[in-house]
């Protein structure tokens, strides 16, 4: 089933070197290491494919997306099996994530058939206008060209080979070159097989999709700097994302880098909510914090509470629920190591008290809970940094003013959450103007893990949540990352894209 090769424009291609996968359980396999040469071949072919795929009909692209979803479903059991082995995530999670992935592909198929995403506009000519006549103007969104996608370690399916970035780019008409994540190369290869089968079945240009396995940092660097690549989708670490973002910006022709880098997803627990629901919120937080070993970009790592007896009840409930959670396998040894380093960093800060301790080593994570004061948190930037894993910090505020100060001090976030009762609305209204400047999504009385894939979803936010806060990487709006508006002035009808006219007057 597994070749261990790269998929370069329709050809399964070996590499000069290989690396061995490190599954959490089950057999390991050898995979070819990527190289700058392979990146060049894949990107040139992607550029060639753009001249047909970029101008293909929306119906053809919708057919491709649906076919990919069908081919993934046809390989469902094999994908689940190797996905579980490589990531250590449970079977139910892999099955659910596959459903989300095929659902995204089918949603994008529907989305482009509707055509509203093209945002077609028309300013009719005004030849008699004085002092100057107005020309005939049309505007429409067009695909940008080949797109590079970096598979994410924490979503082997939904944010990887055929994940949201790939689905959005293909829907837009952009060929895709994926740099696979070395944490799940086998899962990546099986999904690439599904994409390749769909492409062959529809006789599309082979350059429309390539997968280059990892194993060498030079691959990612070469990919984002390749002249054919016009935009990049990335989910991963702040350090890695920032390095690649800087490479994109320093190109002779800088390109947009849509990176999702890090977020602590703070929750603000207002006094009324604490008075009525402290135990329930504490238990719910513990469940959200430990889901998938806390390896979610929307993991709510910080709870800001009003200091007092109800706050103590909340902390106690969270602590009790966290105590029940055993050790969980993390995605990689490196991520488990980084988690413990983050724990040690928090633990060593002044004014921080450890209220739930545990021990974990190797590739496992156990929950940790810390408490600190608003003053200590505000004085120490380290406490606002993401610790990727099941670690929570409770920040106790003496007053509403301290809560507002915490909100103002936040860096960019994917989400901010309010827990409130009707009596908290005045306090919440004070926070809202600050929180909506900080986050892509503000939610009430819930937990931010579990991101709906829909038309309204925004999964992005000011830096470092993302490198481009005008964009989302989840939901149909994410297609906008791979489109750019083009204005057509006084062009003869024969030269205008056909897509301009279904719902508007055709030119004379
Ligand atoms: P990562 O280290 O940022 O790697 C992501 C991808 O970028 C990999 O393909 C990696 O290649 C590549 N890459 C990273 N730095 C690079 C560089 N300087 N030059 C070229 N390519 C580079 O992220 P990760 O492996 O997924 O996880 C590490 C940490 O990232 C976690 O501990 C966690 O803190 C964070 N993370 C955050 C999120 C989130 O949603 N916010 C999600 C996942 C991970 P290689 O595989 O070859 O290194």
Boltz pocket constraint, residues with backbone or C-beta under 6 A from the ligand:
constraints:
  - pocket:
      binder: B
      contacts: [[A, 150], [A, 151], [A, 152], [A, 153], [A, 154], [A, 179], [A, 180], [A, 181], [A, 182], [A, 214], [A, 215], [A, 216], [A, 217], [A, 218], [A, 219], [A, 220], [A, 221], [A, 235], [A, 236], [A, 237], [A, 238], [A, 239], [A, 240], [A, 241], [A, 243], [A, 244], [A, 260], [A, 261], [A, 262], [A, 263], [A, 295], [A, 296], [A, 297], [A, 298], [A, 334], [A, 335], [A, 338], [A, 339], [A, 386], [A, 388]]
      max_distance: 6.0
